[in-house]
Amino acid sequence: MTAWKGLGPAFVLLMAAPALAQTDPASVADGFLGVYGSFRPPGGIPDAAGRARLAPYLSPRLNKMLADGAAAQARFAAKVKGAPPLIEGDLFSSMFEGATNWKLGACTASGAAASCPVAFSHVQKGHPPVNWTDTLLLAMTPQGWRIDDIGYGGGFQFGNTGKLSDTLKLVLSQAP
């Protein structure tokens, strides 16, 4: 029993780490970006496994919108054989091809909302880097801070504009 005595404070900190991370918008944003970086190449609405990896960082509202979008995509694919997906390219940044690098800026919180700018870049061999800033928009939920939307700031001609939720709403409104 005395061998465990010294581990008590460390065990408490380890058990509390996920809860502590959820009280800090920057930790949530950083965790989300780590999962985002694993989607290579980026491609529309993530499948169930991808959504499960993102779920701990997203608000219930955004998780539901992604699940609803995936269901709409499945209905569309069943109805229109061989059609392209309802959403193609990177859904989580302004650039269709997605980001290859990013740096999280300083998050600011006011009440139950927070925003975290992310300086993204896309580097492709033989081309100059493309740089832009998008903003992760967080909401305080019963589970702590969660990403509730993404503000697209790239302004690309063939990229995402507005917010992620607007893109998902459009898909849901046009899906069978």
C-alpha positions as CSV (number, residue, x, y, z in Angstrom):
1,M,0.0,0.0,0.0
2,T,2.9,2.4,0.7
3,A,4.1,2.0,-2.9
4,W,1.0,3.7,-4.2
5,K,1.2,6.6,-1.7
6,G,3.6,8.6,-3.8
7,L,1.6,8.1,-7.0
8,G,-1.6,9.6,-5.5
9,P,-1.1,13.2,-6.6
10,A,0.2,12.1,-10.1
11,F,-2.8,9.8,-10.5
12,V,-5.2,12.6,-9.7
13,L,-3.5,14.9,-12.2
14,L,-3.6,12.2,-14.9
15,M,-7.3,11.6,-14.3
16,A,-8.0,15.3,-14.3
17,A,-6.0,16.1,-17.4
18,P,-8.8,15.6,-19.9
19,A,-11.2,17.8,-17.8
20,L,-8.5,20.5,-17.4
21,A,-7.9,20.5,-21.1
22,Q,-11.5,21.1,-21.8
23,T,-11.5,24.3,-19.7
24,D,-8.9,25.9,-22.0
25,P,-10.0,26.9,-25.6
26,A,-6.4,26.7,-26.8
27,S,-6.0,23.1,-25.7
28,V,-9.2,22.1,-27.5
29,A,-8.2,23.9,-30.6
30,D,-4.7,22.3,-30.5
31,G,-6.3,18.8,-30.1
32,F,-8.6,19.4,-33.0
33,L,-5.8,20.6,-35.2
34,G,-3.8,17.4,-34.3
35,V,-6.7,15.3,-35.5
36,Y,-7.3,17.5,-38.6
37,G,-3.7,17.0,-39.6
38,S,-4.3,13.2,-39.8
39,F,-6.9,13.6,-42.6
40,R,-4.6,13.3,-45.7
41,P,-5.8,14.0,-48.3
42,P,-8.7,16.0,-46.9
43,G,-12.0,15.0,-48.4
44,G,-15.4,16.3,-47.6
45,I,-17.4,15.0,-44.6
46,P,-15.3,12.6,-42.6
47,D,-16.4,9.0,-42.3
48,A,-17.7,7.6,-39.0
49,A,-14.2,6.8,-37.8
50,G,-13.0,10.3,-38.6
51,R,-16.0,11.9,-37.0
52,A,-15.4,9.7,-33.9
53,R,-11.8,11.0,-33.6
54,L,-13.0,14.6,-34.0
55,A,-16.0,14.3,-31.7
56,P,-14.2,15.1,-28.4
57,Y,-13.3,18.5,-29.8
58,L,-16.6,19.4,-31.4
59,S,-19.8,20.8,-29.9
60,P,-22.8,18.6,-29.9
61,R,-24.4,20.9,-32.5
62,L,-21.4,20.6,-34.9
63,N,-21.1,16.8,-34.3
64,K,-24.8,16.5,-35.2
65,M,-24.4,18.6,-38.3
66,L,-21.5,16.4,-39.5
67,A,-23.5,13.2,-38.8
68,D,-26.5,14.6,-40.6
69,G,-24.3,15.6,-43.5
70,A,-22.8,12.2,-43.7
71,A,-26.3,10.7,-43.8
72,A,-27.4,13.1,-46.5
73,Q,-24.3,12.1,-48.5
74,A,-25.2,8.4,-48.1
75,R,-28.7,9.0,-49.3
76,F,-27.5,11.0,-52.3
77,A,-24.9,8.3,-53.2
78,A,-27.6,5.6,-53.1
79,K,-30.0,7.7,-55.2
80,V,-27.5,9.0,-57.8
81,K,-25.0,6.2,-58.6
82,G,-21.6,7.5,-59.6
83,A,-22.2,11.1,-58.6
84,P,-19.4,13.1,-56.9
85,P,-19.8,13.7,-53.2
86,L,-22.0,16.6,-52.0
87,I,-18.9,18.1,-50.4
88,E,-15.4,17.7,-51.9
89,G,-12.1,18.9,-50.6
90,D,-11.1,20.1,-47.2
91,L,-14.1,21.0,-45.1
92,F,-12.1,22.3,-42.1
93,S,-10.2,25.1,-43.8
94,S,-10.7,27.7,-46.5
95,M,-8.5,26.0,-49.1
96,F,-9.9,23.1,-51.1
97,E,-6.6,21.2,-51.0
98,G,-6.3,21.7,-47.2
99,A,-3.5,23.0,-45.1
100,T,-0.1,21.3,-44.8
101,N,1.1,23.5,-41.9
102,W,-0.6,25.7,-39.3
103,K,0.1,27.8,-36.2
104,L,-2.5,28.4,-33.6
105,G,-2.8,32.0,-32.6
106,A,-3.9,33.4,-29.2
107,C,-7.4,32.4,-28.3
108,T,-9.8,35.0,-26.8
109,A,-12.8,34.2,-24.7
110,S,-15.8,36.3,-23.8
111,G,-18.5,34.6,-21.8
112,A,-19.5,31.3,-23.4
113,A,-17.8,32.0,-26.7
114,A,-14.1,31.9,-27.7
115,S,-12.2,32.3,-30.9
116,C,-8.8,31.0,-32.0
117,P,-7.2,32.2,-35.2
118,V,-5.2,29.7,-37.1
119,A,-2.5,30.7,-39.6
120,F,-2.6,28.0,-42.2
121,S,-0.4,27.4,-45.2
122,H,-0.4,25.0,-48.0
123,V,3.0,24.0,-49.4
124,Q,3.3,22.1,-52.6
125,K,6.6,21.3,-54.3
126,G,7.3,23.7,-57.2
127,H,4.8,26.3,-56.1
128,P,5.0,29.2,-53.7
129,P,3.3,28.6,-50.3
130,V,-0.3,29.8,-49.9
131,N,-1.1,31.4,-46.6
132,W,-4.4,32.3,-45.0
133,T,-6.0,32.6,-41.6
134,D,-9.2,30.8,-40.5
135,T,-10.8,31.1,-37.1
136,L,-12.0,28.3,-34.9
137,L,-15.1,29.4,-33.0
138,L,-15.7,27.7,-29.7
139,A,-18.7,27.4,-27.4
140,M,-18.8,26.5,-23.7
141,T,-20.8,23.3,-23.5
142,P,-21.7,21.1,-20.5
143,Q,-18.6,19.1,-21.4
144,G,-16.4,22.2,-21.5
145,W,-15.0,24.2,-24.5
146,R,-15.8,22.7,-27.9
147,I,-15.4,23.9,-31.5
148,D,-18.8,25.0,-32.6
149,D,-17.9,26.4,-36.0
150,I,-15.1,27.5,-38.3
151,G,-14.9,30.9,-39.9
152,Y,-13.3,30.7,-43.3
153,G,-11.0,33.6,-43.9
154,G,-9.0,32.6,-47.0
155,G,-11.1,34.3,-49.6
156,F,-10.1,31.8,-52.3
157,Q,-12.1,31.8,-55.5
158,F,-12.7,28.0,-55.3
159,G,-12.4,27.6,-51.6
160,N,-14.8,27.6,-48.6
161,T,-16.3,30.9,-47.6
162,G,-18.5,32.0,-44.7
163,K,-18.6,29.4,-42.0
164,L,-18.5,25.6,-41.8
165,S,-22.0,25.5,-40.5
166,D,-23.2,27.5,-43.5
167,T,-21.7,24.9,-45.8
168,L,-23.2,22.0,-43.9
169,K,-26.7,23.8,-43.9
170,L,-26.5,24.2,-47.6
171,V,-25.7,20.6,-48.2
172,L,-28.5,19.5,-45.9
173,S,-31.0,21.8,-47.6
174,Q,-30.1,20.4,-51.0
175,A,-29.7,16.8,-50.2
176,P,-32.5,14.2,-50.9
